[in-house]
């Protein structure tokens, strides 16, 4: 191992030990399952904002987004970022406060499947069961994408096997998540968001310097057909621009719809201690997301210019997602301090990955142990036994995710986009209907959940391959089909009981009071 690699390793090890220490600290404060899964609803505004967005962005921010920009120019990543920016703001604006109040009123629901069943008084917990299964189906590959990102990172930096690197990373994530639960995940997410921010700015500043300055970077980008256009996309194989039309723009911006159904983000809303401070949280979260995505896209543009001067090798396919790793490796060759900074950059990638994977593991764990075993199957457990099963489920789900992530050629962006569509379509319309439509009922919610989840698979594997006008990101049509199913089935079946509508009115009144 070279001296540069040694310094990088020191920075990363210090970071990982810090994450594990946070897990150990919070493990002593989890007195029950409610604490383990929702932190006792005691999150402050800053932690709520940064943990929500750090758990949202994942390795997609530092690897997927720069990789797409590097290969195809700004259109695809920028329209995606615009959709996500709008989705972030709207989600905080209309969903955050109402779901915090509603989940507390609905028998203190501590998970999203809990909320669906209790909101609609589903005594058989069918909604809870289906929601839990959806979470497990889509979160396991989502978690796998995080493990894959870690594997790519370590294998490219330290010349160790991808599988070994991926397993070590998974072990650390499981370690602090299984011990400290939601509070540990949220606290580490706050720290990780800071590390991610430092990494983004160090990479873009150093990259511009190596590429020869900002003017050179922009000149190189302009030389590629369609690279800097919002209505065209650069095709490497043809060295030509392909049109990026209105339908494609709408399809890409549909990423923003996914926010309404993301369990790991909605849990942060449910956990905030003071709803009066949600405005502050919204401003912090939206600002950070917009700035981070802009910088991440620009890293891809800078990375292309760095290949033009021979500073980094030309990257093809999914290898483009390692551009930030290549920049860190180049930086590490300039002495001890730059090597330590390179370690911080790589720790930033780990942070992006871990901040999402820990939240996904918790959501999957709660679905398996709390919702399926206790809620649906009715297995009675003591608090101690429930905590044991919660931690065991984290480990089991991690093993399955690691198995899925064993292929180093898998695309982080591709896996994330599919899982994002799954949650957005299966849960997004149901969440909005549950929060804002009094006439919706459990039959409509169930129909929407099933139709949305199924349509993601149908559209992606049967309809979208037809190409042309059918080549739309599966989230958009699946979301619309789910919404239609909720409305049609709710109107065709019995209206909700008075107990349910009274609770809806009470929540609306409480939300109105909170706004004053």
N, C-alpha and C positions, 0 to 999 in steps of 0.2 A: 504494500500500500504506500503510495506517495505521501509526501508531507501535506500536499493540498488535500488529498482525500482524508488524511488524519484530522485536519482542522474541520473539514466538513462533517466528519463523523462525530467530532466532539460537540459541534453545534446541534446536530440532530439528536444525539444521545441526551444532552442536557434538556432539550425540548421534550423528548419522550418521557424522561424521568419526571419532569414537571407535570405532564398530563396524568401520569400514573399517581403522582402524589395528590393531585386534586381528587382523583377517584377514591383514594384511601381516606382522605379527609371527609368527604361527603358520605362515605359508607357508614360512618359512625352516627350520622344524623338522620338516616332513613329508618323511621320507627315503624312504618307500615307500607303497604303496597301503594297507597295514595301518594306518599312521599316519594317512593321509588319511581313512579310513573309520571307524576305531575309536580313534584317538588313542594307539595302543600300549598300551591297557588301563592307563592311568595316572591315571584320574580320582580325585580325592579325594572324601571323603564329602559335603562341603557342595556342591561343584560337581555331583556326581552327583545329589543330591537336587533342587537348584534348577533345573538344566538339564533334568532329566526332567520336572518339573512345568511349567516355563515352556514347554517344547516341546509339552507336552500341552494347556495351556489355550488358547493361541492368541488371536486376536481375538474368539473366541467368549466369552471371559471378560469383556472390557471393552465389547463391543458386542452380541453375541448374547444373553447372559444378562440384562443390564439391559433390553434391548429386549423380550424376552418378558415379564419381570416388569412392565414399564411398560404393556404392552397387556392382559395377561390376569390379573394378580395373582400370588400367590406359589405356588400349587399346582404348576403345571407346572415352573417353574424349581427349586423347592425339592425336589420328588421326584427331579428329574434330579440335583441337587446331592447328595442323599443317596445315590443309586446310585453316583455318581462318587466320593464320599468313601469308601464301603465298598470299591469297586473299587480305589481307590488303595491303601488299607491292605492289602487281601488280596494284591494284586499284589506289593507290596514284601515282604509277610510270607512268601509261599510260593514265589514265582517268582524273585525277584531273585537270591538266593544260588545257587539250583540252576542257573539258566540261565548264570550267570557261570562256574560250575565245569564245567558240561556242555559249553558251547561251547569251552572251553579243551581239555577232554579229547577232544572230537570234532574232532581234527586242527586245533585252533586256528581254528575258524570265526569269520570276522569280519563276516558278515552273517547275517540270518535265513534266507534261501534256502540259504546255505552250510550252516547248521546242520541244516536239514531233510534235505538230501541226505547229509550225512556221518553224521548220527545213524542213518539207516536204511540206510546203505551203498548208496545209489542210484547205481550205477556209470554209468548213462546220464544222470544229472542231470535226469531228468524233473521231479522235485519242485522242484529249483532253478529250472527254466525256468518252471513254472506259478506258483511263488511270486513270481518276479521280475515276471511279467506282471501278477499281481494287484496288486503294489505300484505298478506304473506306472499301471494303470487307476484305482486309487482315490486315489493320492497326487497325481496331476496336478490333478483338480478340488479336492482339499483345499488344494493350494498356490494354486490359482486363488482360493479363498475368502480367502486371506490377501492376495493382490494386490488383490482387490476391496475389502477393508476399508481398505487404504491409500489406494486411489483415492477412496473415500467420504470419508475423513478430510480429505485435502488439498483436494479439490474444494469441500467445504463450508466450509473455513476460509479458503482463499486465493482463492476465486472463479476457479479455473482449471478447465479441462476435466477430467472424470473420467479419460479415457483418458491424458492427459498425466501426471496425478498418479499413476496406477497404474503406468505405465511407469517413471517416475523411481524409485518405491519398489522395483519389481522389480529395477532396475539395481543399487541399493545392496545388496539382499539377495544377489543373484547375485555381486556383487563380493567380499564377504568370505567367502562360502561357497566359491566356486570357488578362492580363493587359499589360505585357511587350513584348509579341510576340517573334520573332526569336532572337533578341539581348539578351533578358532576358534568354531565353532557353540556348543560347550559353554560356553566362556568368556563369549561374548556373551550366552548364555542366562542365566548367573548375573547379569550386570549388568542384563539386561533384566527379570529377576524383581524386582530391587530397585526399578527405575524403575516397574514395574507396581504394586508395593505402594504406593509413594508416591502414584501417580496415583489409585488407588482411595480412599485415605483423604482426600486433598485434596478430591476431588470430593464425597464423601459429607458431609464437614464443611461445606464451602461451600454445598452444596445445601440442607442442613437450615437453615442460617442464612438463605438467601434465601427459602426457603419459609415462614419464620415460626416456626421451632422444631420440635422433635421432636413435640410434642403436636399441632400443626397438621398435620404430615405424616401422623400416624396417624389423625387425625380424617377427613382427606380420603380416606384409603384405606378406612376403615370405611364411608364413605358409599356406596361402590360395592358392589353385590350380589356376594357371593362373593369379593371381591378379596383378603381376608386369610384365607380358609379353605383348609384343606389337602384338602378333599373337594369343592371347587367351583372353577369357573373363570369369570372375568368375561368376558362377550361384549360388546364395544364396540357392535356394530351393533344389539343388542337392549337394551342397558343392563340386562342380567339375568344371573343366575348359571346356569351349566350344570353338571350333576353331573360329578364327577371320581371315578369308581368304582374298585373294587379292581383290575379288569382293566387299567384305564388306569394305575393306580399301578405295577403290576407291569411293564407295558410301558415306562413312563418310567424306572423304576429299572434296567431292563435296560441302560441306558447303561453301567453299571459293568462289565458283561461285556466291553465293548470293550477294556478295559485289557490283557487277556491276549493280545491279538493286535496291539498297536500297535508296529510296527517301530521307530519313533523313540524310544519309551520303553524297549523291551527292549534296544536298543543301549546305553542308559546303564547298564543292569544289567550288560551284557556288558563294559563298559569300565572298571568300578571297579577300582582297584588292590588294595584290601585288603577282602576279604569280611567281616573282623571288624568293619568300621565300617558295615556295611549297616544295623544297628539304628539308629545315629545318623541315617543318611540317611533311613530310613523315618519316624522321628519328625519330622524337619524337613519332609519332603515332605508328610506327611499334615496336619500342623498348618497349613502354609501354604495348602494346597489348601482346607481347610475354611473358614478365615478369609476367604480371598480370595473364595470363592463366596458366602458370607454377605453380605459387603460389596457385591459386584456386584449381587446380587438387591435389596438395600436401595436401591442407586442408582436402580433402576427405579422403586421406590415413591416415593422422594424426587423423581425427575423428574416424576412425575405431579403432585405437589403444586406443583412449580415452574410447571407449565402453568396451574394453577388461579389463581395470582397474576399470571400474565401475564409471568413472567420468561423463559420459553422458549415457542416456538410449540407448538401441538398437533401431535403426530407420528402418522402413520398408516402401517400396513403395515410394509414393511422400513425405512422412514425412522425407525422407533422405535429402530433400532440405532445411531442417531447421537446419542442423548440425552446421552452423555458428552461428545461434541463440542460440543453446544449449551451445556453447563455450562461447558466450558473457554472458549468464546467469550465468555460472560457474565463470567467471572472476569477475562478479559484487559482488560476495559473499565475496570478500577479502578486503573490505574497500572502502573509499570514492573515492580515485584516481582510483583504478581498476574499480569501478562502473562507473565513468565518462568515462573511456576508453571503457567500455562495451557499454556505450551510443554512443560513436564515432563509434564503430563497427556496431551497429544497424543503426546509421545514414548513415553509408557506404552502407548498404543494401538499405536504402531509396534512397540514392544518385544514386545507380546503377539503381534502378527502375525509379526514377523521371527523370533522365537524358535521358532515352529513351522515356518514356511516354510523356514528354513535346514535344519532336520532332515529335512523331507520331501524337499527337493531332494537331500540327501546319500543318503537311502534310495533314491530313484528313480534317482539316478546310479549307485549301486552295483549296482542291479538291472540297469540297461542295460549298463554297461561291464564290470563285474566278473563278474556272474552269467550274463548272456546271451552276451556276446561271448567271454569267456574260459572261463567254466565250462561253458556248454551247447554253444556252437559250437566250443570248443576252440581259439580263436585265440591263438597264443602272442605275448606282448608283453614287451618289456623293462620295467623299473620306470619308466623315463622316459616311455616310450610309454603305459604304463598310466595314469600320472598325467595325461598329456595327454588321453587319452580320458575319464578321469573328470571332468576339468574341462569338457571339451566337452559331455559329456552333461548336466551341470548347466545349461549355457547353453541347450541345445536343449529340455530339459524346461521351462525357465522360459519360453521363447518360446511353447510350446504352452499352458502355464497362463495366460499373459497373454492369449492369444487367447480362451480360455474365459471369462476374467474381464472381457471387454470390455463386458458388459451391466451398467450401474450399478444396475439394478433387482433384481439377484440377491440372495438372502438369505444372509448369512453363516451363520446358524444352520441353514438348510435344507441347504446344501452340506456343512457339517461333519457333520451328523447322518447323511447318506447315506454319506459316506466312512468315518465311524466304524463304522457298521454293517458295511460291507464288510470292513474289517480284523478287526473283532471276530468275525465269523462265519467268514471264510475261514481265519484264522490262530489265533484264540483256542483252539478245541478241539484243533487240531493241536499247539500249543505245550504245552498241559496234558497231552495224551496222550504226547507225546515225552518230557516231563520226569518223568511220574509213573506211566505204565503200561508195564510191561516187555513185555507181550504185543502191544502195538500194532506194526504193521509199515508198510512203505512203501505198500502197496496201500491200507490203511486211511487213512493220512495223505493220500494223493492224493485218495481219494474224499471225505474230509472237507473238503479245501480247495476242490474243485470244487463240491460240493453247497452248502457254506456261501456261497461267492461267488455262485453262480447263484441261490440262494434269496433273497438280498437283492434282486436285480432282480425276481424272480418275485413276491415278496410285496409289494414296494413298488408295482409297476405293474399287477399283475393281481389280487392278493388283497385288499390293503388298501383299494383304491377301493370295494370292496363295502360297506364301512362296518360299523356295528354291532360285533359281537364280533370281526370280522376286522380292525378298525382298531387293530392292534397295531404298535408300532415294529418294523420288519423285523429288527432285530438279534436279538430274543428267539427267534422261530421259526427263523430261519436258523441261529443258534447251536445250538439243540437238534437240528435236522436234521443239521447237520455232525457233532455229537457222536455221534448215532445211526449215521451212515454210517461213522465211524471204527471204532466198536465192532463193528458187523455185518460189515463187510468184513474187518477184522482177524481176527475169529474164523472167517470162512469161508475164509480163505486161509492159506498156510503160515506157521508160527510163525517169529519172527526167529532168525537163526543164533546160535550160541553166542558168536561174537565180539561181536555186538551186545548180547546179554544180559549178558555179562561186563563190558562197558563200563558198562552201566546199573548193575550192582551196584557197580562201582568208584566211580561218581559218587555213589551213595547212601551208600557208606562215607565218602567224602570230605566229603559234606554233614553227616553225623553227627559227624565229627571237628570240623568248623568250629563246630558248635553248642556244643561243650563249653567 
